Amino acid sequence: MDSYVIQVNGHGDHSPVLDVHLNNNGNSLSLGKVKGRKPRWAVRASEMSKKTFNPVRAIVDSMKVEPNPKKAMISLSLGDPTVFGNLPTNDEVTQAMKEVLDSGRYNGYAPSVGYKSCREAVAAYYNCPEAPLQAQDVILTSGCSQAIELALAVLANPGQNILVPRPGFSLYKTLALSMGIEVKLYNLLPEKSWEIDLKHLESLVDEKTACLIVNNPSNPCGSVFSKSHLQKILAVASRQCVPILADEIYGDMVFADCKYEPIATLSTNVPILSCGGLAKRWLVPGWRMGWILIHDRRDIFGNEIRDGLLRLSQRILGPCTIVQGALEHILDRTPPEFYHNTLSILKSNADLCYAALSAIPGLQPVQPAGAMYLMVGIEMEHFPEFENDVEFTERLISEQSVFCLPATCFEYPNFFRVVITVPEEMILEACSRIQEFCEMHYQGAEGAQDMECDK
């Protein structure tokens, strides 16, 4: 029998790692043993995958309740403005996509950080004297969530910690823990329209703190920080020499009686990675177009952070090129009345929802100023048959077919979050059902005491 031997890494003083023997009929194949390895199946999930945990999914998936079959389901849980079709994107936006698709010019790979012309368009859109931007300050990403992931990955190492708002968007914790980064939660204050508890925030900083996440306007709170409050946040970051990761995906989505201030426009020395995208303001979350804006006027990040972001962006070779091709058109030609009309609908829904829920004994809604949400406190002492917000919202589903997210999903028990992007008639119907539910289960002080005694 003739045999052919292939040696891999068998040079010098090292033994061959792999021998392949073929007979001259090509009918048999034998592989020599890989040195030091006993052949056996041992496929296991990675440590990173095991550390990846989404608290929203974990809580929602465990809520094994069926809605009331006599009432149509009203879901106020999902932060997707496209679900009900009442908030379509602008015709200019869809036309831009059609033209790019028809052109056939954007079917190939782009640079991993995005086409330069597209980055120039984003830089021009957000550029201002207080926070100047050029193309090299923009990294295009696959949605704002990837922007946040890249920003975290470039700023923090395993074993370090980041400062995250409570209540806050659950993805921060999901991403950080999967990377081996510790999460420290700083408190927001509902009695102050969800401003940051600055003393608590500063008390959490230590030598391992890699960055501070500031989400403004806020998910889940619908709050918008004032200029003076943002300046106080920057003062803490400056004193402690901690960079900021600014989640500003809801930037400019504020109601008429409020003003949005990008935090970078107020910073003179704190370096900031601002994350945003098309998802919310342009009402196209499924198009997966986001960006990181690098604000570093004192050159504190230097080349290291920029080079790091470039390398990290190469892991998926950049976001969708079709959307990139349409980006300049979308940013430049979307008419102002589109933004205005969207915000008018959100403001009207927010006002209706806040007024209706404020009139219900046992509930304490907090007036939102922007984004797409409001938070509602539950006076649990007046609903003694429920242990917590999860049980409260479970029963709300089973009895009234209204689905709100329990704020335990956002590390803030005994509240629930309402999404205000649904049609007005659904908001009114949902609030009416929530009122019926609360009236059914509400206990005054004496009733609540009796329930406690019976337990």
Phi, psi and omega in degrees: 000127174281145177225153178238131183245128174249122178253131177245128181055037181255029184264167176063222183271001185270144177285154177299142179269324185222124174248133177241126180242124176240136172278167188287351174269353180068021185264351181221152180220126176233135178254127173294157181293139172291131187303129174078009183233125175273119183299122176194155177282124180210061182270120182230150175293146181292161177297324179298318180294325179291331180275352182277119189216121177256108184297329178297310181296319182299317182285313183295318181293335179275353179277082186274075180232149177256137177294162178294118184295344181273355182230132178297140182290134172240112182262116176249033190250333191260127181278049179242109186288355184267352193303315188263356177078002181275351180232070178286155175287170183285151180300326178298325181292312180291325178296320178301318179294319180298316182296319179294317180298316181292332183290333182067014185268353187234040181263354183257188177289146170250168170306148186299334178269359180107157176301141180300319181298325179287321178293325175297321180295318178294316179300316180295323182294321184259354182295138174206160183303326182285336181214075184293147180223144171232173184304321183291352177266006184239130172242121176275142186224168178275081183083164179293331180297322177288328175300316179296318180298314180295319180297317177296316184294329181277336185266332190234142174257158172306136182096341174276176179230157175235155181258124190232138181291147173230114002287152182202165180302127188291339184298330180304312182290319179303311181292314185298311183296326179294335179266003181078022181259132179285146178249127173247126186265123174257149190275141166258151189249107182299327181289348176243037181054039175068029170294159179285138169284095190295323178296317178296317178305308185293331181292341183274344184290134173219188186292347180259006181284121185264327179193163177246125176268126176240118180253110184209124349302160195261138159248117024256005195274334186072019182269158178226122183285142175285164178301316183294323179291319176299322178296324177290323176297316178297325179297319177297312181298322180292314180300321185266358181055050180244123178291162182246134166258110184262113174272103184240037180298333178263016179306137181072355175270068181234153184282164193301330183272015184224159179233133178268130178241110172301131188298330181294334180289348182252356185264130175261336184220341182283123178286142188224135166255111181262126183253132179209195180169183182279341197310306191268307185295325180262001172061043179222059184299331182285351181280347173054060175235116178228181179201157170246129174255122184265114178248111188209062189289341176264004179059039178282319174294322182060202180285337187300311181291320178298314179296322178297317178295321177300312181296317180296324180295338181285353180292327178239008175060032169090165181278179184306125183286331179298313180293323176302316181299331181269353192298314182298317178299315181299314183291323187272332190248355175296122186288146180303328182294336176296311178299316182299315182294319178300313182293326178297318178295314180297318180296316179299314178296319179298316181295317179299314183294315180298315181297316182293315183286332177296334183276358184264120177302135178097352179244145180227082177289152177250123184301123177277161179237359180178194184059215188227025190217160160218153180255143183233121177281143178250120176283086190301333179296339179265001175230062191293344180284350178253135180287326188197185182294331179294313178296320179302310183288330175298313181292328176298323177292309187292330182265324188240357182056041174240124185248109172245150180280127172294138186285357168304331175300336183248022178067027185222082185295160176070026167228166166221156182255137177246132174270131188253021180269358183283162178302151185305317183297329178286324175301312182295317180295317180298316180296323177296319179291321178298321177298314179300318180297313183293320178297327179292325189251350183295137174236130173292183184303315182292317180299320180295320177297319178298319179297320179297320181294328182284341183289000000 
